[in-house]
Amino acid sequence: MMKSFFDEIPREIEEAAQVDGSPPLRAFWKVALPQVRSGIAATVVISLLFTWNEFLFALMLTGQRTRTVPVALARTLQGERGVDWGVLAAIETLYILPVLLVALLLQQYLLRGLTFGTVRR
């Protein structure tokens, strides 16, 4: 995902920084990295969502006393007395809160980051 963001940076900008006496690593940190901030933000959110919602690995690898939130949600739906909707709503609210906070903090970069590199000229 990050490759398309780095491909959009003109090579001449990095070369100009190196001609001005900047070593390659500093040119990367000071020139290239600030230009791909939106791509980094979009990659962080997408990666967070993919890892946060990994259900099958958690279902297979967790035990009775150690389980992740998606597995606990699935086990809540299989209750003997039916579905306890209050507990289910509380767990889902707490589950979605960290992802929502990260998305809100990185919101200014997300739209450009998710659409950047999709259309070539």
C-alpha positions as CSV (number, residue, x, y, z in Angstrom):
1,M,0.0,0.0,0.0
2,M,2.8,2.4,0.8
3,K,4.6,1.7,-2.5
4,S,2.1,3.8,-4.5
5,F,2.6,6.7,-2.2
6,F,6.4,6.7,-2.5
7,D,6.1,6.2,-6.3
8,E,4.2,9.5,-6.5
9,I,7.1,11.5,-5.0
10,P,9.2,13.0,-7.8
11,R,12.8,11.6,-7.7
12,E,14.1,15.0,-8.5
13,I,13.1,16.3,-5.0
14,E,15.2,13.7,-3.2
15,E,18.1,14.3,-5.6
16,A,17.9,18.0,-5.0
17,A,18.1,17.5,-1.3
18,Q,21.2,15.2,-1.8
19,V,22.8,17.8,-4.0
20,D,22.3,20.4,-1.3
21,G,24.5,18.2,1.0
22,S,21.9,16.1,2.7
23,P,22.8,12.4,3.3
24,P,20.4,9.9,1.8
25,L,18.8,9.0,5.2
26,R,18.2,12.6,6.1
27,A,16.7,13.3,2.6
28,F,14.3,10.4,3.3
29,W,13.3,11.7,6.8
30,K,13.1,15.4,5.9
31,V,11.8,15.3,2.3
32,A,10.1,12.0,1.4
33,L,8.5,11.1,4.7
34,P,6.5,14.3,5.2
35,Q,5.1,14.0,1.7
36,V,3.6,10.6,2.4
37,R,2.0,11.4,5.8
38,S,-1.5,10.8,4.4
39,G,-0.4,7.4,3.1
40,I,1.1,6.4,6.5
41,A,-2.1,7.5,8.2
42,A,-4.3,5.4,5.8
43,T,-2.0,2.4,6.1
44,V,-2.1,2.6,9.9
45,V,-5.9,2.7,9.9
46,I,-6.3,-0.1,7.4
47,S,-3.7,-2.3,9.2
48,L,-5.4,-1.6,12.6
49,L,-8.7,-2.6,11.2
50,F,-7.4,-5.8,9.6
51,T,-5.6,-6.9,12.8
52,W,-8.4,-5.7,15.1
53,N,-11.0,-7.8,13.3
54,E,-9.0,-11.0,13.0
55,F,-11.6,-13.5,14.1
56,L,-10.6,-16.9,12.9
57,F,-7.1,-17.0,14.4
58,A,-8.4,-15.8,17.7
59,L,-11.2,-18.4,17.6
60,M,-8.8,-21.3,16.9
61,L,-5.9,-20.2,19.2
62,T,-7.6,-18.9,22.3
63,G,-8.7,-20.8,25.3
64,Q,-11.6,-20.5,27.8
65,R,-9.9,-17.9,30.0
66,T,-8.0,-16.1,27.2
67,R,-10.1,-14.8,24.4
68,T,-10.2,-11.7,22.3
69,V,-13.2,-9.4,22.0
70,P,-14.6,-10.9,18.7
71,V,-14.5,-14.4,20.2
72,A,-16.2,-13.1,23.4
73,L,-18.9,-11.5,21.2
74,A,-19.5,-14.7,19.4
75,R,-19.7,-16.6,22.6
76,T,-22.2,-14.1,24.0
77,L,-24.5,-14.8,21.1
78,Q,-24.4,-18.5,21.9
79,G,-25.7,-18.1,25.5
80,E,-28.0,-20.6,27.1
81,R,-30.6,-18.0,28.1
82,G,-30.6,-16.2,24.8
83,V,-28.9,-13.0,23.8
84,D,-28.2,-10.5,26.5
85,W,-28.5,-7.4,24.3
86,G,-27.3,-4.9,27.0
87,V,-24.0,-6.8,27.5
88,L,-23.6,-7.3,23.8
89,A,-24.1,-3.5,23.1
90,A,-21.6,-2.6,25.9
91,I,-18.9,-4.9,24.6
92,E,-19.4,-3.7,21.0
93,T,-19.1,-0.1,22.1
94,L,-15.9,-0.7,24.0
95,Y,-14.6,-2.8,21.1
96,I,-15.1,-0.1,18.4
97,L,-13.9,2.8,20.6
98,P,-10.1,2.5,20.0
99,V,-10.5,2.2,16.2
100,L,-12.9,5.1,16.2
101,L,-10.4,7.3,18.1
102,V,-7.5,6.4,15.8
103,A,-9.6,7.2,12.8
104,L,-10.7,10.5,14.2
105,L,-7.2,11.5,15.1
106,L,-6.0,10.6,11.6
107,Q,-9.1,11.9,9.8
108,Q,-7.3,14.8,8.1
109,Y,-5.0,12.4,6.3
110,L,-7.4,9.6,5.5
111,L,-9.4,10.9,2.5
112,R,-6.3,11.8,0.6
113,G,-4.5,8.7,1.8
114,L,-7.2,6.3,0.7
115,T,-7.7,7.8,-2.7
116,F,-4.1,8.7,-3.5
117,G,-2.5,6.7,-6.2
118,T,-5.7,5.1,-7.4
119,V,-5.9,7.1,-10.7
120,R,-2.9,7.4,-12.9
121,R,-2.5,10.3,-15.2
